[in-house]
Amino acid sequence: MTEILREISIETFNETFASQNKPENIKPCQENAFNAERLEKERSTVDSTSLFLYFDEKQTDRIMTRTLV
């Protein structure tokens, strides 16, 4: 699941910010924010929930919620 979350996160980030930034600025941010170890740690946090939506056995979207204390 972490790899799926990573792929969706990078795709969403690119769709949102790529047109406003240079590739050399985006890549380090992606490598830091979306590396598998960091995402796995975030997914393991008690107050973090990742929901994956499927339609006809294909993943259609991702919703991530986090409870802040």
GROMACS elastic network, one bead per residue, 0.5 to 0.9 nm:
[ bonds ]
;  ai    aj funct       b0    kb
    1     4     6  0.51687   500
    1     5     6  0.62084   500
    1     6     6  0.85735   500
    1    40     6  0.89765   500
    2     5     6  0.50442   500
    2     6     6  0.60551   500
    2     7     6  0.86596   500
    2    36     6  0.64301   500
    2    37     6  0.87668   500
    2    39     6  0.65460   500
    2    40     6  0.60638   500
    2    43     6  0.79796   500
    3     7     6  0.61782   500
    3     8     6  0.86249   500
    3    36     6  0.68321   500
    3    39     6  0.88398   500
    4     7     6  0.51773   500
    4     8     6  0.62206   500
    4     9     6  0.84753   500
    5     8     6  0.52297   500
    5     9     6  0.59536   500
    5    10     6  0.85787   500
    5    34     6  0.86929   500
    5    36     6  0.89779   500
    5    39     6  0.78284   500
    5    50     6  0.82995   500
    5    52     6  0.86669   500
    5    62     6  0.77497   500
    6     9     6  0.50989   500
    6    10     6  0.61757   500
    6    11     6  0.85477   500
    6    34     6  0.57351   500
    6    35     6  0.71825   500
    6    36     6  0.68397   500
    6    39     6  0.72487   500
    7    10     6  0.53056   500
    7    11     6  0.61396   500
    7    12     6  0.85908   500
    7    34     6  0.85442   500
    8    11     6  0.50335   500
    8    12     6  0.59984   500
    8    13     6  0.84153   500
    8    61     6  0.80485   500
    8    62     6  0.73083   500
    9    12     6  0.51688   500
    9    13     6  0.60123   500
    9    14     6  0.85251   500
    9    30     6  0.88237   500
    9    34     6  0.69939   500
    9    62     6  0.87327   500
   10    13     6  0.50349   500
   10    14     6  0.60506   500
   10    15     6  0.85496   500
   10    30     6  0.66614   500
   10    34     6  0.69884   500
   11    14     6  0.51590   500
   11    15     6  0.61636   500
   11    16     6  0.85928   500
   12    15     6  0.51344   500
   12    16     6  0.61458   500
   12    17     6  0.85561   500
   13    16     6  0.51610   500
   13    17     6  0.58886   500
   13    18     6  0.74615   500
   13    26     6  0.89551   500
   13    30     6  0.81134   500
   14    17     6  0.53477   500
   14    19     6  0.80279   500
   14    26     6  0.81743   500
   15    18     6  0.61782   500
   15    19     6  0.78099   500
   16    19     6  0.75929   500
   16    20     6  0.84571   500
   17    20     6  0.54707   500
   17    21     6  0.63913   500
   17    26     6  0.81436   500
   18    21     6  0.53131   500
   18    22     6  0.71064   500
   18    23     6  0.72457   500
   18    26     6  0.72231   500
   19    22     6  0.79330   500
   21    24     6  0.83670   500
   21    25     6  0.65648   500
   21    26     6  0.67002   500
   22    25     6  0.53474   500
   22    26     6  0.64680   500
   22    27     6  0.89408   500
   23    26     6  0.50448   500
   23    27     6  0.61063   500
   24    27     6  0.56824   500
   24    28     6  0.72701   500
   25    28     6  0.62843   500
   25    29     6  0.69901   500
   26    29     6  0.53112   500
   26    30     6  0.62123   500
   26    31     6  0.87106   500
   27    30     6  0.51347   500
   27    31     6  0.61433   500
   27    32     6  0.86540   500
   28    31     6  0.50531   500
   28    32     6  0.61757   500
   28    33     6  0.85318   500
   29    32     6  0.52348   500
   29    33     6  0.59470   500
   29    34     6  0.80543   500
   30    33     6  0.52350   500
   30    34     6  0.53596   500
   30    35     6  0.74840   500
   31    34     6  0.56623   500
   31    35     6  0.55564   500
   32    35     6  0.59300   500
   32    38     6  0.81035   500
   33    38     6  0.71765   500
   33    39     6  0.78943   500
   34    37     6  0.84372   500
   34    38     6  0.68003   500
   34    39     6  0.62613   500
   35    38     6  0.55571   500
   35    39     6  0.62984   500
   35    40     6  0.86530   500
   36    39     6  0.51638   500
   36    40     6  0.59709   500
   36    41     6  0.85222   500
   37    40     6  0.51784   500
   37    41     6  0.62159   500
   37    42     6  0.87069   500
   38    41     6  0.51030   500
   38    42     6  0.62514   500
   38    43     6  0.86207   500
   39    42     6  0.50085   500
   39    43     6  0.60493   500
   39    44     6  0.85275   500
   40    44     6  0.61273   500
   40    45     6  0.87941   500
   41    44     6  0.50824   500
   41    45     6  0.65289   500
   42    45     6  0.52862   500
   42    46     6  0.88029   500
   42    48     6  0.68021   500
   43    46     6  0.80314   500
   43    47     6  0.88775   500
   43    48     6  0.60318   500
   43    49     6  0.67802   500
   43    50     6  0.71097   500
   44    47     6  0.86014   500
   44    48     6  0.73066   500
   44    49     6  0.88038   500
   45    48     6  0.54091   500
   45    49     6  0.83224   500
   46    49     6  0.80213   500
   47    65     6  0.85403   500
   47    66     6  0.58578   500
   47    67     6  0.52346   500
   47    68     6  0.74026   500
   47    69     6  0.86421   500
   48    64     6  0.77028   500
   48    65     6  0.61723   500
   48    67     6  0.64739   500
   49    63     6  0.85558   500
   49    64     6  0.59560   500
   49    65     6  0.53673   500
   49    66     6  0.62213   500
   49    67     6  0.85387   500
   50    62     6  0.73792   500
   50    63     6  0.61592   500
   50    65     6  0.64367   500
   50    66     6  0.85842   500
   51    61     6  0.86779   500
   51    62     6  0.59216   500
   51    63     6  0.51396   500
   51    64     6  0.60194   500
   51    65     6  0.80649   500
   52    59     6  0.69471   500
   52    60     6  0.78257   500
   52    61     6  0.62400   500
   52    63     6  0.64041   500
   52    64     6  0.84634   500
   53    58     6  0.84292   500
   53    59     6  0.58166   500
   53    60     6  0.57111   500
   53    61     6  0.53905   500
   53    62     6  0.61086   500
   53    63     6  0.78319   500
   54    57     6  0.57313   500
   54    58     6  0.52664   500
   54    60     6  0.54041   500
   54    61     6  0.73428   500
   55    58     6  0.53124   500
   55    59     6  0.63325   500
   55    60     6  0.62868   500
   56    59     6  0.82926   500
   59    62     6  0.81454   500
